[in-house]
Amino acid sequence: GVNNYTQELKARLIIKGGEVKTIGPRIKDASRNLADITIGRPRRYKINKTDMHASLSLNARRAYQIHDQEHFDMLWFNEPLVPPYTSATLIGGGNTCNIGIFHAQAEEQSRVFRALYRAAKTIPYQPLDRFFLPTDRLYRNVIAYISQHLQGRVGTTTDTIAYARGRMDEPDEEYVVIPNGIDTKRFTPGRPPGQTRLKGWNDNDVNMLFLGRWEERKGLPDLLNALALIRQAIPNIRLKLGGDGPMRKKIFEQIDRLGLWDIVDLLGIIRDEDLPEVYRSADLLVAPSSGHEGWGRVPVEALASGQSPDVAHRAKRGGVPA
């Protein structure tokens, strides 16, 4: 996801002669801390039908300290609006060229927040206004501040750009489409001479691959329901199920209920260096995302690997680009 994108972009820019540092929240476990420079602590919240960890820091003193120490020429903001507060703290702290890249298409507040906010605007005596309406004004002011300080705007698809224009209230600003790239030297078609499929992948089976975080927006429950029907027409179908996530218990219960354990193989978390051979070992990749994403990397990596036809769900609000 975003972490891989950030690290790969950093590596590419360094190869081209740039001096690059990443800024992110401070994680207690140093081994998991990918950021070179930290600001704030990661906070967990649900957005776009996924769990995110991001800094909500408004520590302007730390932001100015970073600018004074580093003297950056450019700041590249991944999703400057998710959340916007740390972006606003950093974006105005120095004389930098600020670029924002937008991945998301359907950011949503929680149902509870929306319900309370509607109630606050309709109740004659509105004690909730003291919190919700000032918060809404603050949010809009922060977005306007970010908009004023961006010198460049990038979207991974035309849909993400349309969404960003609406959120930023910038109908006339110029945006550039730059899809998420992949390393085509790693993800190449065909297996090396003499190399067969990975161990446990039978040539007599139809090996269907799913890779992704087990969460609502990835559509894995839909895939399992479809698999129960597919096996009736294709008895030698096998699902190679990669990844993990917060829906693990529900997914296991669904596999039990549908009686699919005899045709499902759990791959766990795939190491990045093993991904190309996993793609090449599959007969097809299935990406049943239900939406709320920008540009999925997995289908593109699979296509570049040449071995896996892709089956994807074209969602109305952010899925695999057509």
C-alpha positions as CSV (number, residue, x, y, z in Angstrom):
1,G,0.0,0.0,0.0
2,V,1.1,3.5,0.8
3,N,4.2,2.4,2.8
4,N,5.5,0.3,-0.2
5,Y,4.7,3.2,-2.5
6,T,6.6,5.7,-0.3
7,Q,9.7,3.5,0.1
8,E,9.9,2.6,-3.6
9,L,9.5,6.3,-4.6
10,K,12.2,7.2,-2.1
11,A,14.6,4.6,-3.5
12,R,14.0,5.7,-7.1
13,L,14.6,9.4,-6.3
14,I,17.8,8.5,-4.5
15,I,19.0,6.5,-7.6
16,K,18.4,9.7,-9.6
17,G,20.6,11.6,-7.3
18,G,18.2,13.2,-4.9
19,E,18.6,13.4,-1.1
20,V,15.3,12.1,0.2
21,K,13.8,11.7,3.7
22,T,10.4,10.5,4.8
23,I,8.3,12.2,7.5
24,G,5.8,10.2,9.5
25,P,4.5,9.5,13.0
26,R,6.8,8.2,15.8
27,I,6.2,4.5,16.5
28,K,7.3,3.0,19.8
29,D,8.7,-0.1,18.2
30,A,11.8,1.3,16.4
31,S,12.0,-1.8,14.1
32,R,8.6,-0.8,12.6
33,N,9.5,2.9,12.3
34,L,9.9,3.6,8.5
35,A,10.1,7.4,8.8
36,D,13.4,9.2,8.9
37,I,11.9,12.1,10.6
38,T,9.0,11.9,13.0
39,I,6.2,14.2,14.1
40,G,3.4,13.1,16.4
41,R,2.3,9.6,17.3
42,P,0.1,7.3,15.1
43,R,-3.6,7.4,15.9
44,R,-5.9,4.6,14.7
45,Y,-9.2,5.6,13.0
46,K,-11.5,4.0,10.5
47,I,-11.9,5.7,7.1
48,N,-12.8,4.5,3.6
49,K,-13.8,1.1,5.1
50,T,-10.3,0.5,6.3
51,D,-8.3,1.1,9.5
52,M,-5.6,3.8,9.2
53,H,-2.8,4.8,11.5
54,A,-1.7,8.4,11.0
55,S,-0.5,11.4,13.0
56,L,-3.0,14.1,14.0
57,S,-0.2,16.3,15.3
58,L,-0.7,20.1,15.4
59,N,2.8,20.7,16.8
60,A,3.8,23.7,14.9
61,R,7.0,24.0,16.9
62,R,8.1,20.6,15.7
63,A,7.2,21.5,12.1
64,Y,9.4,24.6,12.2
65,Q,12.2,22.6,13.8
66,I,12.1,20.1,11.0
67,H,12.2,22.9,8.4
68,D,15.1,24.7,10.2
69,Q,17.1,21.5,10.4
70,E,16.5,20.1,6.9
71,H,15.9,23.1,4.6
72,F,13.8,21.0,2.2
73,D,13.4,22.1,-1.4
74,M,10.2,20.1,-1.8
75,L,7.6,18.4,0.3
76,W,5.6,15.6,-1.2
77,F,2.4,14.9,0.7
78,N,0.7,11.5,0.3
79,E,-3.0,12.2,0.8
80,P,-2.7,15.7,2.4
81,L,-6.4,15.6,3.5
82,V,-6.2,12.2,5.3
83,P,-6.0,13.6,7.9
84,P,-5.3,17.3,7.0
85,Y,-4.1,18.6,10.3
86,T,-0.5,17.4,10.3
87,S,-0.2,18.3,6.6
88,A,-1.4,21.9,7.4
89,T,1.2,22.1,10.2
90,L,4.1,21.1,7.9
91,I,3.0,22.8,4.7
92,G,3.3,26.4,5.8
93,G,6.4,26.0,8.0
94,G,9.1,26.7,5.4
95,N,9.9,28.0,1.9
96,T,9.3,24.7,0.1
97,C,7.6,23.6,-3.1
98,N,4.6,21.6,-1.9
99,I,3.1,18.8,-4.0
100,G,0.0,16.8,-2.9
101,I,-0.8,13.4,-4.4
102,F,-4.3,12.1,-4.0
103,H,-5.1,8.3,-3.9
104,A,-8.5,8.1,-2.2
105,Q,-11.9,8.6,-3.8
106,A,-14.6,8.1,-1.1
107,E,-13.5,9.3,2.3
108,E,-16.4,8.8,4.7
109,Q,-17.1,9.9,8.2
110,S,-18.4,7.3,10.6
111,R,-22.2,6.7,10.7
112,V,-22.3,7.9,14.3
113,F,-20.5,11.1,13.4
114,R,-22.9,11.8,10.5
115,A,-26.0,11.1,12.5
116,L,-24.9,13.3,15.4
117,Y,-23.9,16.1,13.0
118,R,-27.3,16.0,11.3
119,A,-29.0,16.1,14.7
120,A,-26.9,19.0,15.8
121,K,-28.1,21.0,12.8
122,T,-31.8,20.2,13.3
123,I,-32.4,20.4,17.0
124,P,-33.9,23.8,18.0
125,Y,-31.6,24.2,21.0
126,Q,-28.3,23.0,19.7
127,P,-25.8,22.2,22.5
128,L,-23.9,20.0,20.1
129,D,-23.1,22.9,17.8
130,R,-20.5,24.0,20.3
131,F,-18.5,21.0,19.2
132,F,-19.6,19.9,15.7
133,L,-20.1,23.2,13.9
134,P,-16.8,24.8,15.1
135,T,-15.1,21.5,14.2
136,D,-16.6,21.6,10.7
137,R,-15.4,25.3,10.2
138,L,-12.0,24.4,11.5
139,Y,-11.8,21.4,9.0
140,R,-12.8,23.6,6.1
141,N,-10.3,26.3,7.1
142,V,-7.5,23.8,7.3
143,I,-8.4,22.4,3.8
144,A,-8.4,26.0,2.4
145,Y,-5.0,26.6,4.1
146,I,-3.6,23.5,2.5
147,S,-5.0,24.5,-0.9
148,Q,-3.3,27.9,-0.7
149,H,0.1,26.4,0.0
150,L,0.1,23.6,-2.7
151,Q,2.2,24.4,-5.8
152,G,1.4,21.1,-7.5
153,R,-1.4,18.5,-7.4
154,V,-1.3,14.9,-8.6
155,G,-4.0,12.2,-8.8
156,T,-3.4,8.5,-9.5
157,T,-6.6,8.4,-11.7
158,T,-9.0,10.9,-13.2
159,D,-11.5,9.7,-10.6
160,T,-9.2,10.6,-7.7
161,I,-8.7,14.0,-9.3
162,A,-12.4,14.6,-9.6
163,Y,-12.8,13.6,-6.0
164,A,-9.9,15.8,-4.8
165,R,-11.3,18.8,-6.7
166,G,-14.6,18.5,-4.9
167,R,-13.0,18.1,-1.4
168,M,-10.5,21.0,-2.0
169,D,-13.2,23.1,-3.7
170,E,-10.7,23.8,-6.6
171,P,-12.7,23.5,-9.8
172,D,-10.1,25.4,-11.8
173,E,-6.8,24.2,-10.4
174,E,-4.5,22.1,-12.6
175,Y,-4.0,18.4,-11.6
176,V,-1.7,15.9,-13.3
177,V,-2.5,12.1,-13.6
178,I,0.5,10.0,-12.5
179,P,-0.6,6.3,-11.9
180,N,1.2,4.4,-9.2
181,G,4.2,2.8,-10.8
182,I,5.8,-0.7,-10.3
183,D,9.2,-2.1,-10.9
184,T,9.0,-3.8,-14.3
185,K,12.5,-5.3,-13.8
186,R,11.1,-7.3,-10.9
187,F,7.6,-8.0,-12.2
188,T,8.3,-9.6,-15.5
189,P,6.4,-12.3,-17.5
190,G,7.5,-15.9,-17.6
191,R,9.4,-18.1,-15.1
192,P,13.1,-18.6,-15.5
193,P,14.2,-21.6,-17.6
194,G,13.7,-24.9,-15.7
195,Q,11.7,-23.3,-12.9
196,T,8.3,-24.7,-12.1
197,R,5.5,-23.3,-10.0
198,L,6.0,-22.8,-6.3
199,K,5.8,-25.8,-4.1
200,G,2.2,-26.7,-3.4
201,W,0.9,-25.2,-6.6
202,N,-0.3,-28.1,-8.8
203,D,-0.2,-27.8,-12.6
204,N,-3.4,-29.8,-12.7
205,D,-5.3,-27.3,-10.6
206,V,-6.7,-23.9,-11.6
207,N,-4.8,-21.7,-9.2
208,M,-6.8,-18.6,-8.3
209,L,-4.9,-16.0,-6.3
210,F,-6.1,-13.3,-3.9
211,L,-3.7,-10.9,-2.2
212,G,-4.7,-8.1,0.1
213,R,-5.6,-7.0,3.5
214,W,-8.6,-8.8,4.9
215,E,-11.0,-5.9,5.4
216,E,-14.4,-4.9,4.2
217,R,-13.4,-2.9,1.1
218,K,-11.3,-5.7,-0.4
219,G,-14.4,-7.8,-1.2
220,L,-13.1,-11.2,0.1
221,P,-16.5,-12.4,1.4
222,D,-17.9,-11.9,-2.1
223,L,-15.1,-13.9,-3.6
224,L,-15.7,-16.8,-1.1
225,N,-19.4,-16.8,-2.0
226,A,-18.5,-16.9,-5.7
227,L,-16.0,-19.7,-5.1
228,A,-18.7,-21.9,-3.6
229,L,-20.5,-21.7,-7.0
230,I,-17.4,-21.8,-9.2
231,R,-16.3,-25.1,-7.7
232,Q,-19.5,-26.7,-9.1
233,A,-18.4,-25.8,-12.7
234,I,-14.6,-26.1,-12.1
235,P,-13.9,-29.0,-9.7
236,N,-10.2,-28.5,-9.8
237,I,-10.3,-24.8,-8.7
238,R,-8.1,-23.8,-5.8
239,L,-8.0,-20.4,-4.0
240,K,-4.5,-19.3,-2.9
241,L,-5.4,-16.9,-0.2
242,G,-2.7,-14.4,0.7
243,G,-2.7,-11.7,3.4
244,D,-4.4,-11.2,6.7
245,G,-6.4,-8.6,8.5
246,P,-9.1,-7.6,10.9
247,M,-11.7,-9.8,9.2
248,R,-9.8,-13.0,9.9
249,K,-12.3,-14.5,12.2
250,K,-15.3,-13.7,9.9
251,I,-13.4,-15.1,6.9
252,F,-12.5,-18.4,8.7
253,E,-16.2,-18.7,9.8
254,Q,-17.4,-18.1,6.2
255,I,-15.0,-20.7,4.8
256,D,-16.3,-23.2,7.5
257,R,-19.9,-22.4,6.7
258,L,-19.4,-22.8,2.9
259,G,-17.3,-26.0,3.3
260,L,-14.3,-24.6,1.3
261,W,-11.3,-25.6,3.4
262,D,-10.5,-28.4,1.0
263,I,-9.9,-25.9,-1.9
264,V,-8.5,-23.0,0.1
265,D,-4.7,-22.7,0.8
266,L,-3.6,-20.0,3.2
267,L,-0.4,-18.2,2.1
268,G,-0.1,-15.7,5.0
269,I,1.7,-12.4,4.5
270,I,3.8,-12.7,1.3
271,R,7.3,-11.2,1.5
272,D,7.9,-8.5,-1.0
273,E,10.7,-10.3,-2.6
274,D,8.5,-13.4,-3.2
275,L,5.7,-11.6,-4.9
276,P,6.9,-12.0,-8.5
277,E,7.1,-15.8,-8.3
278,V,3.7,-16.0,-6.5
279,Y,2.1,-14.0,-9.4
280,R,3.8,-16.3,-12.0
281,S,2.6,-19.4,-10.2
282,A,-1.1,-18.3,-10.4
283,D,-3.4,-19.0,-13.3
284,L,-5.4,-15.9,-12.5
285,L,-5.6,-13.1,-9.9
286,V,-8.9,-12.0,-8.5
287,A,-9.3,-8.5,-7.1
288,P,-12.9,-8.1,-5.9
289,S,-12.5,-4.7,-4.3
290,S,-15.8,-3.1,-3.5
291,G,-14.5,0.4,-3.8
292,H,-13.1,3.2,-1.6
293,E,-9.6,2.8,-3.2
294,G,-7.6,4.8,-5.8
295,W,-5.2,2.7,-7.8
296,G,-4.7,-0.9,-6.7
297,R,-1.1,-2.1,-7.2
298,V,-1.7,-5.8,-6.9
299,P,-3.6,-6.2,-10.3
300,V,-1.0,-4.1,-12.1
301,E,1.9,-6.2,-10.6
302,A,0.1,-9.4,-11.6
303,L,-0.4,-8.1,-15.2
304,A,3.3,-7.1,-15.4
305,S,4.3,-10.6,-14.3
306,G,2.5,-12.0,-17.3
307,Q,1.2,-15.2,-15.8
308,S,-2.1,-14.0,-14.2
309,P,-5.2,-12.8,-16.1
310,D,-6.9,-10.3,-13.8
311,V,-10.5,-10.6,-12.7
312,A,-11.6,-7.4,-11.0
313,H,-14.8,-5.6,-9.8
314,R,-15.3,-2.3,-11.4
315,A,-16.6,-0.3,-8.3
316,K,-18.5,3.0,-8.6
317,R,-16.5,4.6,-5.9
318,G,-12.9,3.8,-6.2
319,G,-11.7,0.3,-7.2
320,V,-9.5,-1.0,-9.9
321,P,-9.2,1.5,-12.8
322,A,-10.7,0.3,-16.1
